[in-house]
Amino acid sequence: MKLTAYLFFSLIFLTSCNSYKKIDLSVGDINCQKTYKITTIDGKKFKDKKCEQTLTSLNCSKNIIPLNKIVEIKERRFSYLETSGILILTGITVAVIVAISNIGIDVNTSF
């Protein structure tokens, strides 16, 4: 039971409360210090931040990606719906676990 609880809570802490929204490349809405998911023509995927004129990867390597090589770009945004869903599901799960543990089923019954 403890192992299940630990696994569940670690899963909750590892989930992200962010979602990615596709943006139009022609508009040029790429702002500094925002995180983006970029997919190129050859299928490579990057998770980068724009810093001045280059895209800096989150592992501190600089990626210079020409716009004509980008197939899709998504901007990371905080998701209130995902966050509230995670909190509600966590509360329900904790309540169920507490209710099950308080039932007190006696397994060592004799006939």
TILO-158050 format. One line per 4 residues: number of its first residue (from 1); their letters; for each residue x, y, z of N, C-alpha, C. Coordinates in nm, 4 decimals. Atoms other than C-alpha are relative to their C-alpha. Layout:
<nodes>
NUM> A> X/Y/Z/X/Y/Z/X/Y/Z; ... $
</nodes>
This chain:
<nodes>
1> MKLT> 0.0831/-0.1191/0.0000/0.0000/0.0000/0.0000/0.0873/0.1252/0.0000; -0.0894/-0.1156/-0.0033/0.2855/0.2358/0.0823/0.0658/0.0210/-0.1354; -0.0648/-0.0093/0.1306/0.4550/0.1552/-0.2470/-0.0943/0.0620/-0.1025; 0.0986/-0.0566/0.0915/0.1364/0.2330/-0.4375/-0.0175/0.1490/0.0248 $
5> AYLF> 0.0143/-0.1422/-0.0327/0.0992/0.5634/-0.2548/0.1215/0.0793/-0.0461; -0.1215/-0.0690/0.0448/0.4627/0.6572/-0.3237/0.0038/0.0139/-0.1515; 0.0014/-0.0061/0.1463/0.4286/0.5704/-0.6915/-0.1028/0.1009/-0.0501; 0.1045/-0.0937/0.0409/0.1047/0.7675/-0.7189/0.0437/0.1443/0.0219 $
9> FSLI> -0.0412/-0.1372/-0.0276/0.2461/1.0782/-0.5534/0.1184/0.0423/-0.0861; -0.1099/-0.0356/0.0906/0.5645/1.0640/-0.7611/-0.0530/0.0257/-0.1400; 0.0621/-0.0247/0.1297/0.3467/1.0407/-1.0719/-0.0640/0.1384/-0.0038; 0.0628/-0.1322/-0.0065/0.1558/1.3505/-0.9612/0.1049/0.1102/-0.0095 $
13> FLTS> -0.1024/-0.1041/0.0007/0.4738/1.5486/-0.8995/0.0746/0.0067/-0.1324; -0.0697/-0.0001/0.1281/0.6172/1.4484/-1.2361/-0.0878/0.0445/-0.1169; 0.0861/-0.0463/0.1083/0.3139/1.5552/-1.4386/0.0171/0.1493/-0.0191; -0.0195/-0.1402/0.0342/0.3258/1.8873/-1.6116/-0.1330/0.0735/0.0012 $
17> CNSY> 0.1188/-0.0843/0.0011/0.0761/2.1667/-1.5655/0.0051/0.0964/-0.1179; -0.0135/-0.0840/0.1181/0.1739/2.3141/-1.8997/-0.0519/-0.0736/-0.1218; 0.0402/0.0569/0.1277/0.0326/2.2603/-2.2439/0.0666/0.0820/-0.1096; -0.0640/-0.0677/0.1120/0.1660/2.3550/-2.5845/-0.1042/0.0358/-0.1042 $
21> KKID> 0.0944/-0.0488/0.0991/-0.0318/2.5664/-2.8317/0.0763/0.0312/-0.1279; -0.0640/-0.0224/0.1286/0.0581/2.5690/-3.1993/-0.0129/0.1476/-0.0380; 0.0031/-0.1395/0.0437/0.1530/2.9147/-3.3286/0.0323/0.0062/-0.1483; -0.0202/-0.0196/0.1431/0.1649/3.0493/-3.6831/0.1399/0.0548/-0.0244 $
25> LSVG> -0.1367/-0.0432/0.0289/0.5154/3.0826/-3.8254/0.0043/0.1300/-0.0790; -0.0036/-0.1190/0.0849/0.4211/3.3573/-4.0706/-0.0167/0.1290/0.0800; 0.0223/-0.1197/-0.0812/0.3172/3.5978/-3.7957/0.1272/0.0413/0.0720; -0.1239/-0.0307/-0.0714/0.6493/3.5751/-3.6137/-0.0226/0.0338/0.1452 $
29> DINC> 0.0324/-0.0238/-0.1410/0.5097/3.5561/-3.2610/0.0997/-0.0633/0.0954; -0.0984/0.0637/-0.0866/0.8285/3.4039/-3.1223/0.0610/0.1062/0.0901; -0.0478/-0.0978/-0.0975/0.9079/3.5997/-2.8055/0.1192/-0.0545/0.0766; -0.1150/0.0411/-0.0810/1.2205/3.5951/-2.5946/-0.0471/-0.0596/0.1324 $
33> QKTY> 0.0174/0.0616/-0.1315/1.2335/3.3818/-2.2800/-0.1280/-0.0824/0.0129; 0.1105/0.0952/-0.0049/0.9364/3.1601/-2.3721/0.0511/-0.1321/-0.0534; -0.0449/0.1321/0.0414/0.9743/2.7874/-2.4205/-0.0872/-0.0497/-0.1144; 0.0686/0.0486/0.1191/0.8829/2.6278/-2.7534/0.0390/-0.1441/-0.0282 $
37> KITT> -0.0293/0.1311/0.0568/0.8582/2.2772/-2.8969/0.0057/0.0197/-0.1504; -0.0207/-0.0221/0.1423/0.9959/2.2789/-3.2494/0.0190/-0.1350/-0.0679; -0.0165/0.1196/0.0813/0.9601/2.0032/-3.5097/0.0515/0.0435/-0.1366; -0.0598/-0.0362/0.1283/1.1824/2.0221/-3.8190/-0.0472/-0.0956/-0.1096 $
41> IDGK> 0.0397/0.0800/0.1159/1.1344/1.8776/-4.1685/0.0490/-0.1439/0.0124; -0.0558/0.1349/-0.0098/1.3606/1.5801/-4.0980/-0.0441/-0.0748/0.1262; 0.0587/0.0704/-0.1135/1.1607/1.4872/-3.7845/0.0667/0.0248/0.1336; -0.0655/-0.0294/-0.1278/1.3953/1.6244/-3.5182/-0.0903/0.0900/0.0829 $
45> KFKD> 0.0819/-0.0802/-0.0906/1.2234/1.7693/-3.2144/0.0902/0.0675/0.1009; -0.0769/-0.0794/-0.0945/1.3636/2.0436/-2.9949/-0.0953/0.0629/0.0994; 0.0731/-0.0766/-0.1008/1.2438/2.2045/-2.6734/0.0936/0.1137/0.0363; -0.0946/-0.1105/-0.0062/1.4047/2.5477/-2.6841/-0.0639/0.1270/0.0542 $
49> KKCE> 0.0386/-0.1371/-0.0346/1.3913/2.9046/-2.5572/0.0635/0.0932/-0.1012; -0.0575/-0.0964/0.0922/1.4389/3.1975/-2.7919/0.0728/0.1054/0.0812; -0.0819/-0.0980/-0.0684/1.7161/3.4252/-2.6788/0.0687/0.0828/-0.1077; -0.0470/-0.0892/0.1062/1.7930/3.7194/-2.9076/-0.0326/-0.0612/-0.1367 $
53> QTLT> 0.0267/0.0506/0.1341/1.8338/3.5755/-3.2599/0.0172/-0.1511/-0.0126; -0.0207/0.1447/0.0066/1.9125/3.2127/-3.1731/-0.0949/-0.0700/0.0950; 0.0800/0.0824/-0.0898/1.7192/2.9338/-3.0110/0.0953/-0.0767/0.0899; -0.0878/0.0670/-0.0952/1.8907/2.8104/-2.6968/-0.0739/-0.1188/0.0587 $
57> SLNC> 0.0617/0.1214/-0.0502/1.8139/2.4541/-2.6011/0.0012/0.0020/0.1522; 0.0078/0.0040/-0.1457/1.7167/2.3765/-2.2434/0.1201/-0.0703/0.0620; -0.1227/0.0598/-0.0525/2.0387/2.1742/-2.2102/0.1203/0.0876/-0.0333; -0.1005/-0.1052/0.0183/2.2370/2.4951/-2.2876/0.0797/-0.0109/-0.1298 $
61> SKNI> -0.0666/-0.0012/0.1297/2.3385/2.4088/-2.6440/-0.0798/0.0905/-0.0932; 0.0690/-0.0931/0.0891/2.2600/2.6664/-2.9120/-0.0383/-0.0712/-0.1284; 0.0515/0.0574/0.1239/2.0451/2.5517/-3.2021/-0.0411/0.1145/-0.0909; 0.0411/-0.0991/0.0986/2.0232/2.7724/-3.5080/-0.0805/-0.0754/-0.1045 $
65> IPLN> 0.0905/0.0726/0.0885/1.7218/2.6486/-3.7014/-0.0624/0.0999/-0.0966; 0.0633/-0.0909/0.0953/1.6216/2.8255/-4.0240/-0.1511/-0.0219/-0.0051; 0.1461/0.0088/-0.0002/1.2491/2.9020/-4.0519/-0.0522/-0.0939/-0.1079; 0.0498/0.0874/0.1061/1.2176/2.7095/-4.3798/0.0175/-0.1481/0.0341 $
69> KIVE> -0.0179/0.1388/-0.0442/1.3265/2.3899/-4.1963/-0.0992/-0.0381/0.1099; 0.0938/0.0257/-0.1098/1.0583/2.4231/-3.9249/-0.1357/-0.0389/-0.0572; 0.1321/0.0457/0.0416/0.7394/2.2246/-3.9790/-0.1061/0.0512/0.0972; 0.0983/-0.0361/-0.1018/0.5647/2.3023/-3.6503/0.0720/0.0604/0.1195 $
73> IKER> -0.0541/-0.0603/-0.1217/0.6293/2.5249/-3.3525/-0.1157/0.0220/0.0971; 0.1034/-0.0121/-0.1027/0.4318/2.5181/-3.0275/0.0563/0.0764/0.1185; -0.0395/-0.0817/-0.1152/0.4467/2.7670/-2.7414/-0.0537/-0.0628/0.1281; 0.0420/0.0563/-0.1282/0.4349/2.6429/-2.3815/-0.0806/0.1030/0.0766 $
77> RFSY> 0.0872/-0.0859/-0.0803/0.1524/2.7887/-2.1754/-0.0474/-0.0770/0.1224; 0.0515/0.0606/-0.1227/0.0309/2.7248/-1.8221/-0.1456/-0.0378/-0.0218; 0.1352/0.0496/0.0213/-0.2863/2.5165/-1.8275/-0.0737/-0.0088/0.1333; 0.0800/0.0022/-0.1221/-0.5387/2.5913/-1.5545/-0.0875/-0.1250/0.0056 $
81> LETS> 0.0851/0.1183/0.0048/-0.7579/2.3014/-1.6689/0.0766/-0.1246/0.0433; -0.0808/0.1155/-0.0401/-0.4788/2.0423/-1.6372/0.0357/0.0070/0.1482; -0.0376/-0.0161/-0.1401/-0.3713/2.1835/-1.3009/-0.1173/-0.0316/0.0922; 0.1160/0.0270/-0.0848/-0.7224/2.1786/-1.1542/-0.0410/-0.1467/-0.0092 $
85> GILI> 0.0311/0.1421/0.0145/-0.7824/1.8295/-1.2954/0.0916/-0.0869/0.0833; -0.0963/0.0759/-0.0798/-0.4657/1.6988/-1.1331/-0.0308/0.0146/0.1485; 0.0307/-0.0217/-0.1418/-0.5593/1.8566/-0.7986/-0.1268/-0.0734/0.0428; 0.1255/0.0680/-0.0335/-0.9138/1.7182/-0.8067/0.0203/-0.1508/0.0052 $
89> LTGI> -0.0253/0.1443/0.0005/-0.8000/1.3673/-0.9024/0.0868/-0.0431/0.1175; -0.0836/0.0304/-0.1158/-0.5347/1.3775/-0.6318/-0.0840/-0.0040/0.1272; 0.0866/-0.0033/-0.1180/-0.7927/1.4747/-0.3694/-0.0925/-0.1196/0.0071; 0.0898/0.1160/0.0029/-1.0338/1.2022/-0.4781/0.0765/-0.1282/0.0325 $
93> TVAV> -0.0797/0.1206/-0.0239/-0.7600/0.9383/-0.4799/0.0433/-0.0103/0.1453; -0.0397/0.0008/-0.1412/-0.6344/1.0373/-0.1353/-0.1197/-0.0350/0.0874; 0.1196/0.0305/-0.0781/-0.9910/1.0267/-0.0009/-0.0364/-0.1480/-0.0102; 0.0303/0.1425/0.0179/-1.0445/0.6782/-0.1480/0.1000/-0.0862/0.0763 $
97> IVAI> -0.1024/0.0771/-0.0715/-0.7141/0.5495/-0.0071/-0.0223/0.0075/0.1506; 0.0268/-0.0153/-0.1436/-0.7961/0.6897/0.3386/-0.1249/-0.0783/0.0388; 0.1230/0.0731/-0.0304/-1.1476/0.5421/0.3247/0.0240/-0.1505/0.0007; -0.0294/0.1436/0.0050/-1.0157/0.1991/0.2255/0.0830/-0.0422/0.1205 $
101> SNIG> -0.0847/0.0365/-0.1143/-0.7523/0.2029/0.4990/-0.0761/0.0081/0.1324; 0.0780/-0.0119/-0.1236/-1.0131/0.3016/0.7628/-0.1082/-0.1064/0.0133; 0.1033/0.1037/-0.0076/-1.2499/0.0155/0.6785/0.0412/-0.1082/0.0984; -0.0510/0.0971/-0.0967/-1.0322/-0.2272/0.8713/-0.0517/-0.1403/-0.0222 $
105> IDVN> 0.0433/0.1362/0.0300/-1.1059/-0.5592/0.7045/0.0919/-0.0975/0.0731; -0.0770/0.0989/-0.0751/-0.9977/-0.8470/0.9283/0.0220/-0.1221/-0.0886; -0.0336/0.1104/0.0890/-0.8179/-1.1031/0.7157/0.0190/-0.1294/0.0778; -0.0304/0.1186/-0.0811/-0.7288/-1.3454/0.9982/-0.1238/-0.0514/0.0733 $
109> TSF> 0.1203/0.0552/-0.0632/-1.0776/-1.4804/1.0632/0.0094/-0.1515/0.0018; 0.0006/0.1468/-0.0095/-1.1225/-1.8385/1.1777/-0.1430/-0.0491/-0.0152; 0.1330/0.0563/0.0227/-1.4119/-2.0624/1.0835/-0.0404/-0.0872/0.1131 $
</nodes>
